[in-house]
Amino acid sequence: MKEYKVTISKEDLSKINRKNISHLRKHEDYYTFYTDAESLNKLTQEIENLHYYNVLQHKTKNILKKHLITLISLFILVLLLINQSLSVKEIKFINYNTYDEEVETFLLERLKKRGPFYYLNENLNQINHDLKIKFYNYEWISVSKNGAYLEVDIKKLDKLDEPDIDDKTPGNYVATKDAIIRLYHVKKGVVLIRQSQSVSKGDILITGNLKHWIDGVEYIRPQGIVIGEVLEYQNIKVKKKEVAVIKTGKVKSKNVISLFGYSFKSKSPFVDCEEKEVEVLNLFNFLKFKKK
């Protein structure tokens, strides 16, 4: 490969004899040609003030000079696009009626500022996990990144609509499972629990025994709703369906004729089988004989 372009004077023309050169051109008072590194090294020892340059580097510099502004603009554009995909410009709630200042503050605490830009200081999956734990009072809450925006999707719990029926039967609300109390709404009765409290199966949550408040004896029917977080481990067995192909060793051979690409085949005597074809004769793809 001729890597260098060399310029010599007319007086030095004889010195390029037996050198690996190409594209020798004559100009008014000098000659130019292309050569490799080995021949250039010999020429530099024989000719003083030899003028040469690396062809690839020269072309690269010319391209950079010619398109420098375009390349810089493209580089800046790429940086801006990358920064937009990483930075956070604004926190948006998808539905305007689900705005929650506590959720917004929670997300702002997970942003770090670098110059005029804000970036997430935690993984988005971890933030979603923490959101669901902290704001358990929502039926659904999640955050996603769309460009430079953090979009918060919230679905509120349906309004607790406990029928106002009181048949005067006294009693208590009792936990049916081990749980952590996440939310409760009580209309009547004495609350014996608090938020984030752990309760065991059989514990009284709301009682109708008003002796907790007064000296006298009075029992009422409590009314309300208690929501708890339950963690259960279940062993699930999944039946496996196995499909096996068993070869019986039964073999049947037959000849097949193909005319104009159409094969005259007979029905296989086996319900499920493997077929192999061997071409015996082919007459210009017009008539074929196969053994099957």
C-alpha positions as CSV (number, residue, x, y, z in Angstrom):
1,M,0.0,0.0,0.0
2,K,1.4,3.4,-1.0
3,E,0.9,5.4,2.2
4,Y,2.9,8.6,1.4
5,K,2.9,11.2,-1.3
6,V,6.4,12.6,-2.0
7,T,7.6,15.7,-3.9
8,I,11.1,15.8,-5.3
9,S,13.0,18.2,-7.5
10,K,14.2,17.3,-11.0
11,E,17.8,17.0,-9.8
12,D,16.8,14.2,-7.4
13,L,14.9,12.2,-10.0
14,S,17.7,9.6,-10.4
15,K,17.5,8.7,-6.8
16,I,14.1,7.1,-7.0
17,N,15.5,4.3,-9.2
18,R,14.8,0.9,-7.8
19,K,12.3,2.3,-5.3
20,N,8.7,1.1,-4.8
21,I,6.8,4.0,-6.3
22,S,3.6,4.6,-8.3
23,H,1.7,7.4,-10.1
24,L,4.9,9.3,-11.0
25,R,3.8,12.7,-12.4
26,K,5.9,15.5,-13.9
27,H,5.3,19.1,-13.1
28,E,7.1,22.3,-14.1
29,D,10.1,21.9,-11.9
30,Y,9.3,19.0,-9.6
31,Y,7.9,15.4,-9.6
32,T,5.3,13.8,-7.4
33,F,4.7,10.1,-6.7
34,Y,3.3,7.7,-4.1
35,T,5.5,5.3,-2.1
36,D,5.4,3.1,1.0
37,A,7.2,3.5,4.4
38,E,10.2,1.4,3.5
39,S,11.0,3.3,0.3
40,L,10.3,6.6,2.1
41,N,12.9,5.8,4.7
42,K,15.5,5.2,2.1
43,L,14.7,8.4,0.3
44,T,15.0,10.5,3.4
45,Q,18.5,9.2,3.8
46,E,19.4,10.1,0.2
47,I,17.5,13.4,-0.3
48,E,17.8,16.4,2.0
49,N,14.7,18.5,2.7
50,L,12.4,15.8,1.3
51,H,8.7,16.9,1.2
52,Y,6.1,14.2,1.9
53,Y,2.9,13.6,3.8
54,N,0.7,10.7,4.9
55,V,-2.1,10.3,2.4
56,L,-4.7,9.0,4.9
57,Q,-3.9,11.7,7.5
58,H,-4.0,14.4,4.9
59,K,-7.4,13.3,3.6
60,T,-8.8,13.1,7.2
61,K,-7.6,16.6,8.0
62,N,-9.2,18.0,4.8
63,I,-12.5,16.3,5.6
64,L,-12.4,17.6,9.2
65,K,-11.6,21.2,8.0
66,K,-14.3,21.1,5.4
67,H,-17.0,19.7,7.7
68,L,-15.8,20.9,11.0
69,I,-18.9,23.0,11.8
70,T,-21.2,20.2,10.8
71,L,-19.3,17.6,12.9
72,I,-19.3,19.9,15.9
73,S,-23.0,20.6,15.5
74,L,-23.7,16.9,15.2
75,F,-21.7,16.1,18.3
76,I,-23.5,18.7,20.3
77,L,-26.9,17.4,19.1
78,V,-25.9,13.9,20.1
79,L,-24.9,15.1,23.6
80,L,-28.2,17.0,23.9
81,L,-30.2,14.0,23.0
82,I,-28.3,11.8,25.5
83,N,-28.7,14.4,28.2
84,Q,-32.4,14.7,27.4
85,S,-32.8,10.9,27.9
86,L,-31.0,11.0,31.2
87,S,-32.1,14.4,32.7
88,V,-35.4,15.2,34.4
89,K,-37.0,18.5,33.4
90,E,-40.4,18.2,35.1
91,I,-42.5,15.8,37.2
92,K,-46.0,15.3,35.6
93,F,-49.0,13.6,36.9
94,I,-50.8,11.8,34.0
95,N,-54.3,12.7,35.4
96,Y,-54.6,16.2,36.8
97,N,-57.0,15.2,39.5
98,T,-54.4,12.8,41.0
99,Y,-51.8,15.4,41.9
100,D,-50.2,14.5,45.3
101,E,-47.7,16.9,46.9
102,E,-46.2,14.1,49.0
103,V,-45.5,12.0,46.0
104,E,-43.9,15.0,44.2
105,T,-41.7,15.7,47.2
106,F,-40.8,12.0,47.4
107,L,-39.6,12.1,43.8
108,L,-37.8,15.5,44.2
109,E,-35.8,14.0,47.0
110,R,-34.5,11.3,44.5
111,L,-33.1,13.9,42.1
112,K,-29.6,15.2,42.0
113,K,-28.6,18.5,40.5
114,R,-25.6,18.9,38.1
115,G,-25.4,22.4,36.8
116,P,-28.8,23.4,35.4
117,F,-29.9,19.8,35.0
118,Y,-31.5,17.3,37.3
119,Y,-30.9,13.5,37.2
120,L,-32.2,10.5,39.0
121,N,-29.9,9.3,41.8
122,E,-31.6,5.9,42.0
123,N,-32.7,3.2,39.6
124,L,-36.2,3.8,38.3
125,N,-37.2,0.3,39.2
126,Q,-36.1,0.9,42.8
127,I,-38.0,4.2,42.9
128,N,-41.2,2.4,41.7
129,H,-40.7,-0.2,44.4
130,D,-40.3,2.4,47.2
131,L,-43.3,4.4,45.9
132,K,-45.6,1.3,46.2
133,I,-44.4,0.7,49.7
134,K,-44.8,4.3,51.0
135,F,-48.0,5.1,49.2
136,Y,-49.9,1.9,49.8
137,N,-53.2,3.9,50.1
138,Y,-53.4,4.1,46.3
139,E,-54.8,1.2,44.3
140,W,-51.9,1.7,41.8
141,I,-49.0,4.1,41.6
142,S,-46.0,4.1,39.3
143,V,-43.5,6.5,37.7
144,S,-42.0,6.2,34.2
145,K,-39.6,8.4,32.2
146,N,-40.8,9.9,29.0
147,G,-38.0,11.9,27.5
148,A,-37.1,14.6,30.0
149,Y,-40.3,14.1,32.0
150,L,-41.1,11.9,34.9
151,E,-44.7,10.8,34.5
152,V,-46.6,9.6,37.6
153,D,-49.6,7.3,37.1
154,I,-51.9,7.1,40.1
155,K,-55.2,5.2,40.5
156,K,-57.1,6.0,43.7
157,L,-59.0,3.5,45.7
158,D,-62.7,3.4,45.1
159,K,-64.6,5.3,47.9
160,L,-65.2,3.0,50.8
161,D,-69.0,2.4,50.7
162,E,-69.9,0.5,53.8
163,P,-73.7,-0.1,54.0
164,D,-75.1,1.7,57.0
165,I,-76.9,-1.4,58.4
166,D,-77.0,-1.9,62.2
167,D,-79.0,-4.9,63.4
168,K,-78.0,-4.1,67.0
169,T,-75.9,-7.3,67.2
170,P,-72.8,-6.6,69.3
171,G,-69.4,-8.0,68.4
172,N,-65.9,-7.3,67.3
173,Y,-63.9,-7.1,64.1
174,V,-61.2,-9.8,64.3
175,A,-58.2,-10.4,62.1
176,T,-58.6,-13.5,59.9
177,K,-54.9,-13.6,59.0
178,D,-51.5,-12.4,60.1
179,A,-51.1,-9.0,58.6
180,I,-49.7,-5.5,58.7
181,I,-52.4,-2.8,59.0
182,R,-52.2,-0.4,56.1
183,L,-55.5,1.4,56.1
184,Y,-58.7,1.5,58.2
185,H,-62.0,3.4,58.1
186,V,-64.2,3.1,61.2
187,K,-67.7,4.6,61.6
188,K,-68.7,2.9,64.9
189,G,-66.7,1.1,67.5
190,V,-63.4,1.5,69.4
191,V,-60.2,1.2,67.3
192,L,-57.6,-1.0,68.9
193,I,-55.1,-0.8,66.1
194,R,-52.8,1.7,64.5
195,Q,-51.3,2.1,61.1
196,S,-48.4,-0.1,60.2
197,Q,-49.1,-2.3,63.2
198,S,-48.5,-6.1,62.9
199,V,-51.5,-8.2,64.0
200,S,-52.0,-11.9,64.3
201,K,-54.9,-14.1,63.3
202,G,-57.6,-13.7,66.0
203,D,-56.6,-10.3,67.3
204,I,-59.4,-7.8,67.9
205,L,-59.1,-4.9,65.5
206,I,-62.3,-2.9,66.3
207,T,-64.5,-3.7,69.3
208,G,-68.0,-2.9,70.1
209,N,-67.3,-3.0,73.8
210,L,-67.6,0.6,75.0
211,K,-66.2,-0.1,78.4
212,H,-63.0,1.0,76.9
213,W,-64.3,4.6,77.1
214,I,-66.9,4.7,79.9
215,D,-67.4,3.0,83.2
216,G,-70.7,1.5,82.3
217,V,-71.4,-1.6,80.3
218,E,-72.6,-1.1,76.7
219,Y,-72.0,-3.3,73.6
220,I,-72.7,-2.1,70.1
221,R,-72.2,-3.5,66.6
222,P,-68.9,-2.0,65.1
223,Q,-68.9,-0.7,61.6
224,G,-65.9,-0.1,59.3
225,I,-63.2,-1.5,57.0
226,V,-59.7,-2.6,57.8
227,I,-57.1,-3.3,55.0
228,G,-54.0,-5.2,55.8
229,E,-50.9,-6.4,53.9
230,V,-50.7,-10.2,54.0
231,L,-47.6,-12.2,53.1
232,E,-48.2,-15.9,52.3
233,Y,-46.0,-18.7,50.9
234,Q,-47.7,-21.3,48.8
235,N,-46.4,-24.4,47.2
236,I,-47.7,-24.8,43.7
237,K,-47.3,-28.0,41.8
238,V,-47.4,-27.7,38.0
239,K,-48.1,-30.9,36.1
240,K,-45.7,-31.5,33.3
241,K,-46.8,-32.8,29.9
242,E,-44.2,-34.9,28.2
243,V,-44.3,-35.6,24.5
244,A,-42.0,-38.4,23.4
245,V,-41.3,-39.8,19.9
246,I,-40.7,-43.5,19.9
247,K,-39.2,-45.1,16.8
248,T,-40.6,-48.5,16.1
249,G,-38.1,-49.4,13.4
250,K,-40.9,-50.1,10.8
251,V,-39.7,-49.0,7.3
252,K,-41.6,-48.9,4.0
253,S,-40.0,-48.0,0.7
254,K,-41.7,-46.7,-2.4
255,N,-40.9,-45.0,-5.7
256,V,-42.2,-41.5,-6.5
257,I,-42.5,-39.9,-10.0
258,S,-42.5,-36.2,-10.4
259,L,-43.6,-34.6,-13.7
260,F,-43.4,-30.8,-14.3
261,G,-42.8,-30.4,-10.5
262,Y,-45.9,-32.3,-9.5
263,S,-45.4,-35.4,-7.5
264,F,-47.7,-38.4,-7.7
265,K,-47.7,-39.5,-4.0
266,S,-49.6,-42.3,-2.3
267,K,-50.9,-42.0,1.3
268,S,-48.4,-43.1,4.0
269,P,-49.6,-46.2,5.9
270,F,-48.2,-44.7,9.2
271,V,-50.0,-42.0,11.2
272,D,-46.8,-40.3,12.4
273,C,-43.5,-41.0,10.7
274,E,-40.3,-39.5,9.3
275,E,-39.9,-39.3,5.5
276,K,-36.6,-39.3,3.6
277,E,-36.4,-38.9,-0.2
278,V,-33.4,-39.8,-2.4
279,E,-33.4,-38.6,-6.0
280,V,-32.6,-41.4,-8.4
281,L,-33.0,-39.7,-11.8
282,N,-33.5,-36.1,-13.0
283,L,-34.2,-35.3,-16.6
284,F,-33.7,-31.6,-16.9
285,N,-36.2,-31.0,-14.0
286,F,-38.9,-32.3,-16.4
287,L,-39.1,-35.8,-15.1
288,K,-37.8,-37.0,-11.8
289,F,-37.7,-40.4,-10.1
290,K,-37.3,-40.5,-6.4
291,K,-37.0,-43.3,-3.8
292,K,-38.9,-42.6,-0.6
